[in-house]
Amino acid sequence: MNIVEWTRDLVSGFDSIDEQHRQFFDLTNALNNAHEQGDKAAVTQIYADLQSLAEAHFTDEEALMELAGYHLLARHRQMHQQFLAKIMAQAKAWQDGEDKVDDSLLFLQSWAFSHLGHADKAYVPVVREAMAAMQE
């Protein structure tokens, strides 16, 4: 069962960033399904995939913001670090036998809409403007 759905209003217009965002949605739904099915190996792998995706995505996204001189980059970077810390802590808890998957799912659902839907939307016009200026 899908607990998050990608919607057009989340599109940034940067294909690689949008694809990574969609992958977060896919992994969130996969985590939910694996947990519901009791597939412990899949849950472990999905936590690892979430961490890898987050690290790559945050690097890409922050590079765009840095290139554009985005004034809220430091705050955005801090949000990314908090996300990684939370996912890593919940993955460690899982490895230690503590089931915090429901907490992870709530966190990922909230992140999907609060961060992707708001914080990420804020940098898009700044990056677009900077990219347009570079092409002139």
N, C-alpha and C positions, 0 to 999 in steps of 0.2 A: 504494500500500500504506500502510495506517495504521500508524504506529509508536507512537502514543499513543491511548488510548481513555478517554473520559470515563466515570467510574463513579459510582454513587450515593454512595459514601463520600466523594466530593469536594464534595458539595453543602453549601453554607454556609447555605442557607435564605433568602438575600437574592437575589431573582430577578435583579436587574441585575448583581450581582457574579458570580453563577453563569453568566449568559449571557456575560459577558466572559471568564470562565475557559474556557468551552466554545470561544469564539473563539480563544483561545490554542492549544487542542488542534487546532482546524480548521486554523489557520495553520501549526502545526508539521507536520501531515500534508501540507498543500499544499506546503510548502517541500520536504519529502522527495520528493514526487511530481514537482514541477517540476524538481528537481535530477536525479532519475533519468531524466527525459525530456529533459534537456539544454535546457530552456526558460529561457534566461538572462534574458529580459525578465520572466518570471513570478517568478523568484528575486529579482530586483531589486525588483519590486513587493511581494513578500511581506515582504522586509526592511523596506520603508517601512511596510507595514501593521502589522507587528509593533511597530515603534517608535510609531506613532500609537495603536495599541490600548493599549500599555503606558503611555504618557503619560496617556491618558484614564482607564484603569483604576486606575492608581496614585493619581491625583487623587481619584477616587471613593472608593476603599478607604481612603485616608488621611483623608479627610473624615469617614467613619464612625468611624474610630478616634479622631480628634480630638474629635468630638462626644461620644464615650463616655468620654473621658479615659483611653484605653488606655495603660497604663504602659510598654509596649514600642514605642510609636509611633516613637520616634527610631531604634531598631534596625531596625524594619520599613521605615522610610523609607530607611535606609541600604541594605538589601537591594534595594529597588526601584531605587535609584540605581545599584547595582552591576549589576543586570540590564540597565538601559538602556545603561550604558557598554559592557557586553559586546556587546550586540546592535548598537549603533552602530559599535563597532570592527570587528565581523565584517562588517557591511554595507559599511563603508568598504573593508575588505580586498577584498571581492567587487568593488566598483566599481573598485578598483585592479588587478584581474585576478588576485587571489589567491583560490583556492577554499578557503574555510574552512567550507563548508556542513556538512560532516560534524561538525565541531566544534560548530557552531551547533545541529545536531540533538541531539547528545549533551547539550549544555547545556540545551536546551529540554526534553528528556525528564527530565533530572534535576530541573529547576526545577518541572516539572509535578507531580512527586510529592513532592519534598522541601519546596518552598515552599507550594504549594497544599494539599498533603496534611497539612502539619504547622504551618508558621508561620501560615498563614491560619486554620487551624482554631482556633488559640489565641485569636484576637481575637473570634471569633464569640460565645461566651457573654458576654463583657464588653459587646459592642455590644448584644446582645439585652437584657441586664439594664438597660442605660442607657436603651434605647428604651422598655422597659416602664415604667421609673420616670418617664419624661417624659410618658407617657400617663395616669398616675394623677392 
